[in-house]
Amino acid sequence: MADGPRIVAELGRPETPQETADRKAAASAVYRSSQTFRNLIAALIVTVAVVAVIALGVPRGSLPDPEPVDVAASAARVQASLDHTVIVPAVPSTWRANSARMEGGMWRVVYAPNEGFVNVGQGFDVPEGWASAKLGNISPTGSVTIDGIEWDEYTISAASRTDGITYALSTDAGADAVLVYGKTNAADAAIAAEGVADQIRALREETR
C-alpha cells in the first residue's frame, strides 16, 4: 500500500508541499550549522596541537656563556709580533675576559666583573697626553696611588658620553702608557690597576 501524505501530529493533518519544503530546508540548515561548528572545533584542535608541538620543540633554558678569552695566549701572540712587552692583568678569577686584542694601535683587554665592564689598555711608545686623547680629550680630575704607582684619575659623567665610560686611570709605563677605564667604579678600577703594577714597574726599568 502506497504511503499517503505525511500527517503532522502538531497539525493534525498532512503537510502541504510548501510545509514539507520548509521543514526540509530547516533541517538542512541545522545540519550545515552543526557541520560548520564541528569543522571549527576540529580546526581549533589542530591549531592547538601544532602550537604544542612547536612549544615542546623549543629548547629550554638560557644559552651557555661563551668560553672565556685566554688573555695570556693572546698577549704572547701580540708580543711576538711586536717584539715588545705586553701586559697581562692579574684580576680575580670571577672576572670574565671578553676580549684581548690589538685595537686602534692599543693592546686592550675587556673584563666583565660583577657589574659593568673594565678595559685595560696599553699604548706602545705613545706621546704625552695619549690617555686623555683616548678618553675624548678630557683632563684628569685628580690622582691616586695604587700599590706604589701614581695614576691620573678621571671621574666622568655618564650623561656626557654614549659609550658608558664613567671612570678611568692612566699612568706611564716607560715609553708606553697604561689606561684602565670603563663603566666601573674606583674600587674595581683599582683592582685592575693593582693587577698590572709589577709589570708597569718592569716596563719603567726597561727604559732606564
C-alpha positions in Angstrom: 0.0 0.0 0.0 1.4 3.4 -1.1 2.4 5.9 1.6 0.0 8.8 1.9 0.8 12.3 2.7 2.8 12.7 5.9 0.4 13.6 8.8 2.0 16.0 11.2 0.8 15.5 14.8 1.0 19.1 15.6 -1.1 20.0 12.6 -3.5 17.0 12.8 -3.4 16.8 9.0 -1.0 16.0 6.1 1.8 18.6 5.3 1.3 20.8 2.4 4.1 20.7 -0.2 5.3 24.1 1.0 5.4 22.9 4.6 7.4 19.9 3.6 9.8 22.0 1.6 10.2 24.4 4.6 10.8 21.5 7.0 13.5 20.0 4.8 15.1 23.4 4.3 15.2 24.0 8.1 16.7 20.5 8.7 19.4 21.2 6.1 20.2 24.5 7.7 20.6 22.8 11.1 22.8 20.1 9.6 25.0 22.6 7.8 25.3 24.7 11.0 26.3 21.6 13.0 28.9 20.7 10.4 30.4 24.2 10.4 30.7 24.1 14.2 32.3 20.7 14.1 34.8 21.9 11.5 35.6 24.9 13.6 36.3 22.7 16.7 38.5 20.4 14.6 40.5 23.4 13.2 41.0 24.7 16.8 42.2 21.3 18.0 44.7 21.1 15.1 45.9 24.6 15.8 46.4 23.8 19.5 48.3 20.6 18.6 50.6 22.5 16.2 51.4 25.1 18.8 52.0 22.5 21.5 54.5 20.7 19.1 56.3 23.9 18.4 56.4 24.8 22.1 57.8 21.4 23.1 60.4 21.6 20.3 61.9 25.0 21.5 65.0 24.4 23.7 64.5 25.5 27.3 67.0 27.4 29.5 69.4 30.2 28.6 72.3 30.0 26.1 75.6 28.8 27.6 78.1 31.5 28.4 80.8 31.9 25.7 84.2 30.5 26.5 86.4 33.0 28.3 89.3 34.5 26.3 92.8 33.3 27.0 94.4 36.7 27.8 97.9 35.2 28.3 97.9 33.4 25.0 96.6 36.4 23.1 99.2 38.6 24.8 102.0 36.2 23.8 101.0 36.3 20.1 100.9 40.1 20.1 104.2 40.3 22.0 105.8 38.0 19.4 104.5 40.1 16.5 105.6 43.4 18.1 108.7 42.3 19.8 107.6 44.4 22.7 106.5 43.5 26.3 102.7 43.2 26.5 100.9 43.4 29.9 98.7 40.6 31.2 96.5 41.9 34.0 96.1 39.8 37.1 92.5 40.0 38.1 90.0 38.0 40.2 89.0 34.6 38.7 85.4 35.8 38.8 86.2 38.5 36.2 85.4 37.1 32.7 87.7 38.2 29.9 85.5 39.0 26.9 88.2 40.3 24.5 92.0 40.6 24.3 93.4 42.0 21.1 95.1 44.9 19.3 92.6 47.6 18.6 93.4 51.1 17.2 97.1 50.6 17.9 96.4 49.7 21.5 96.6 46.3 23.3 93.2 46.1 25.0 91.7 43.5 27.4 88.0 43.8 28.3 86.8 42.3 31.5 83.3 41.8 32.9 83.4 42.0 36.7 80.2 41.7 38.8 79.0 45.0 37.4 79.8 47.0 34.3 83.0 46.4 32.4 86.7 47.3 32.8 89.1 47.8 29.9 92.9 47.6 30.5 94.8 49.2 27.6 98.4 49.6 26.7 99.7 52.1 24.2 103.1 51.5 22.8 105.7 54.3 22.5 102.9 56.9 22.8 103.2 60.7 23.2 102.3 62.6 26.3 98.6 63.1 26.6 97.7 59.8 24.8 95.4 58.6 27.6 93.4 61.8 27.7 93.1 61.7 23.9 91.8 58.1 24.1 89.2 59.3 26.6 88.0 62.0 24.3 90.4 64.8 25.2 89.3 65.1 28.8 91.6 66.2 31.6 92.3 64.2 34.8 90.2 65.2 37.8 92.8 64.1 40.4 95.4 61.4 41.2 95.6 58.3 43.2 98.4 55.9 44.3 97.8 52.2 43.9 100.4 49.7 45.0 103.1 52.3 44.8 102.1 53.5 41.3 100.7 57.0 40.9 97.8 57.2 38.5 95.9 60.1 36.9 92.3 59.7 37.8 89.3 60.6 35.6 85.8 60.8 37.1 83.4 61.0 34.1 79.8 62.0 33.9 77.9 59.1 32.2 75.5 61.7 30.8 78.3 63.3 28.8 79.2 60.1 26.9 77.5 57.5 24.7 79.9 54.6 25.5 79.0 54.2 29.2 82.5 55.0 30.5 82.3 56.5 33.9 85.8 56.2 35.4 89.4 55.9 34.3 93.0 55.7 35.5 96.2 56.3 33.5 99.9 56.2 34.1 103.2 55.9 32.2 105.0 52.6 31.8 108.3 53.7 30.4 107.7 54.7 26.8 104.3 53.2 27.0 101.1 54.2 28.8 98.5 52.1 30.6 94.9 53.1 30.7 92.3 51.4 32.9 88.8 52.6 32.0 85.2 51.5 31.7 81.7 51.6 33.1 83.1 50.9 36.5 83.8 52.3 40.0 87.0 53.3 41.7 87.3 50.0 43.6 87.2 47.7 40.5 89.4 50.0 38.6 91.9 49.9 41.4 91.8 46.0 41.3 92.8 46.1 37.6 95.4 48.8 38.2 97.0 46.7 41.1 97.0 43.7 38.7 99.4 45.4 36.4 101.6 47.3 38.9 104.5 45.0 38.8 104.5 44.9 35.0 104.4 48.7 34.9 107.5 48.8 37.2 109.2 46.3 34.9 108.5 48.4 31.8 109.8 51.5 33.5 113.0 49.6 34.3 113.4 48.6 30.7 113.6 52.2 29.5 116.2 53.4 32.1 
